[in-house]
Amino acid sequence: MDTANKSELHAAGRRVDPFLMSVLKSRFEAIVREMTLVVMRASRSAVIKNARDFSCAILTYDHKLVSVEDALPIHVMSMDMATRPLTELFDDIAAGDIFLNNCPYTGGTHHADLIMAMPVFLEGEPLFWVVALSHHADTGAPVPSTYLPFAKNIFEEGLHFPCVRVAENYKEKKDILRIGSMRNRVPDMWLGDVSAQIGACRTGERRIGELLARYGRDTILGFVEDWFDYGARCAKAAIAKLPAGSYSYETRHDPVPGVADEGIPVRVTIEVDPDKGEILVDIRDNIDNVPGGLNLSENTATGSCRIGVFNNLDESIPHNEGAKSQIKVVMREGAVVGKPKYPVGTSVATTNVNDRLMIASNCVFSRMGAPYGQAESGSHLPAGVGVISGQDPFKNGKSYVNQVFVGYAGGGARQGYDGWLTYCGPANAGLIQLDSVEVDESMYPIIIERRGVMPGSQGFGEYEGAPTTGGVFYPLDHDMTIVYAADGTSFPPRGVLGGGDGGKSETIRLAGDERVVLPAFSEETIKAGTKIEFSACGGGGYGDPLKRDPKRVAATVNRGWLSREDAQAVYKVVLKDADEPGLLVVDEARTAALRAA
């Protein structure tokens, strides 16, 4: 670039040509996508390779988020908290090092999310971190699950790696991996999943090295600064369009016996400053830590507040450090929704109460009135996404542990849009995939008898929440253990601005003609010959049901998600047979008369 062009760029406050900026943005995203493919294709556990419960990211060496691509929001919105302790704890970080961190007290999300981070050096100077986070099927807890609502402290959760160097000079430290393998029910699978993360990090390091070699250090770092500036400008512009003021919202997590007998209220207040283009999220008004695994980590509490704000801003805003900087979060230590006080349990810190925090952060914007905000979505962890374990009778009794994703919660509605059927909770934003029935049945000794939508279970409104997903599955020729934590049984998702509530979660054991309703939070043994039936939560509705377009009502009925009787009773819409067999259309005259009455 000649001197004149450089001067023009600097005068405009930019360091990199706009066209090159677009190229480099895409190059960083491509690197993250390649890392993602390495994890997905090289991992062994179904929860990672099938359901995609993992994320990759690139940060600067001083812990600023550069790029994410197809990542789960809860994994990456506070990723800096997981890498920042590395530079505080180690003064000899070198090329070829890889660090493992799954401890909520050193910046991790929760103990099942193993965060692998590798520095990227150029001529002896550290410039970036490449990070691969995977949710592992087992971490050696006393119960064969990674979601433990009754685990009072970290000593009951399984193995923690509080920023441990797992590779040095490009060689894995076999003693560290041996510790992890020995404390795992499925050591071969665990090692395979860890190796996939290591491979992803090394792929990211190599690709960034190639990028630096092609464009040079100064150009790449100049792009990063411009990219952050752009993110901040976009976020400020979006926030400037919101009405100023302070808004509050409260939701409630279900009671958990012995942990939170009355449930857990989750309160969020936001202060919107359009002039500064900033939003302050205040979660200090929440109860103290509870004696169980439902407490949030600082990482998830911070990330969830940011996610709620981003969900209510323009989707084109880049999720980078610049945009994040316009969202401030304040919390207190020792609160169930906040920073945990050592050594309380945080095993379920990425779901449940954390879901409720994101739900509240989504819904608080509805206090501004339409068209802002959204209704409550369903949350975790119904039995349809429970952790199953047992001894496989078709593999000589070999142990298996895995989280299945047979059916999960639906999303809440928002202005202009019905709820997202495959939402899977706000932490995942639809990126967790439903398991293939055939793949699950080929990998594990289970039969998925049915799964599908439960008609009439959505929150009614001008825009409907997604309906409930339900199903039945059972073990083949052995006793299967399932661990789940089905929030939304006592307090199902609520609608906003006149919208109705979504369907509740429920878990039932089937033994012949006998139906036994099971506890909402439990470890159950499903014996050979019995089955487990589940329903997840539906999403809440948005707005007055009588404002719903009658043609949308007809479409929902034709889809099989609503009965004709409910269409008439709730929406005051009368349907009649169309010329096409099996299709219903709106009877305009009778509908108008019914609504007028």
Secondary structure as GFF3:
##gff-version 3
##sequence-region A 1 597
A	DSSP	alpha_helix	3	11	.	.	.	ID=ss1
A	DSSP	alpha_helix	18	42	.	.	.	ID=ss2
A	DSSP	alpha_helix	46	49	.	.	.	ID=ss3
A	DSSP	beta_strand	54	60	.	.	.	ID=ss4
A	DSSP	beta_strand	65	68	.	.	.	ID=ss5
A	DSSP	alpha_helix	73	76	.	.	.	ID=ss6
A	DSSP	alpha_helix	80	89	.	.	.	ID=ss7
A	DSSP	beta_strand	98	101	.	.	.	ID=ss8
A	DSSP	three_ten_helix	104	106	.	.	.	ID=ss9
A	DSSP	beta_strand	113	122	.	.	.	ID=ss10
A	DSSP	beta_strand	125	135	.	.	.	ID=ss11
A	DSSP	three_ten_helix	154	156	.	.	.	ID=ss12
A	DSSP	beta_strand	164	168	.	.	.	ID=ss13
A	DSSP	beta_strand	171	172	.	.	.	ID=ss14
A	DSSP	alpha_helix	174	182	.	.	.	ID=ss15
A	DSSP	alpha_helix	187	215	.	.	.	ID=ss16
A	DSSP	alpha_helix	217	239	.	.	.	ID=ss17
A	DSSP	beta_strand	245	253	.	.	.	ID=ss18
A	DSSP	beta_strand	264	273	.	.	.	ID=ss19
A	DSSP	beta_strand	278	282	.	.	.	ID=ss20
A	DSSP	alpha_helix	298	310	.	.	.	ID=ss21
A	DSSP	alpha_helix	321	324	.	.	.	ID=ss22
A	DSSP	beta_strand	327	330	.	.	.	ID=ss23
A	DSSP	alpha_helix	353	363	.	.	.	ID=ss24
A	DSSP	three_ten_helix	364	368	.	.	.	ID=ss25
A	DSSP	three_ten_helix	383	385	.	.	.	ID=ss26
A	DSSP	beta_strand	387	392	.	.	.	ID=ss27
A	DSSP	beta_strand	398	403	.	.	.	ID=ss28
A	DSSP	alpha_helix	437	443	.	.	.	ID=ss29
A	DSSP	beta_strand	446	454	.	.	.	ID=ss30
A	DSSP	beta_strand	468	475	.	.	.	ID=ss31
A	DSSP	beta_strand	480	485	.	.	.	ID=ss32
A	DSSP	beta_strand	506	511	.	.	.	ID=ss33
A	DSSP	beta_strand	514	517	.	.	.	ID=ss34
A	DSSP	beta_strand	521	526	.	.	.	ID=ss35
A	DSSP	beta_strand	531	535	.	.	.	ID=ss36
A	DSSP	three_ten_helix	545	547	.	.	.	ID=ss37
A	DSSP	alpha_helix	550	559	.	.	.	ID=ss38
A	DSSP	alpha_helix	564	571	.	.	.	ID=ss39
A	DSSP	beta_strand	575	577	.	.	.	ID=ss40
A	DSSP	beta_strand	584	586	.	.	.	ID=ss41
A	DSSP	alpha_helix	588	596	.	.	.	ID=ss42
###
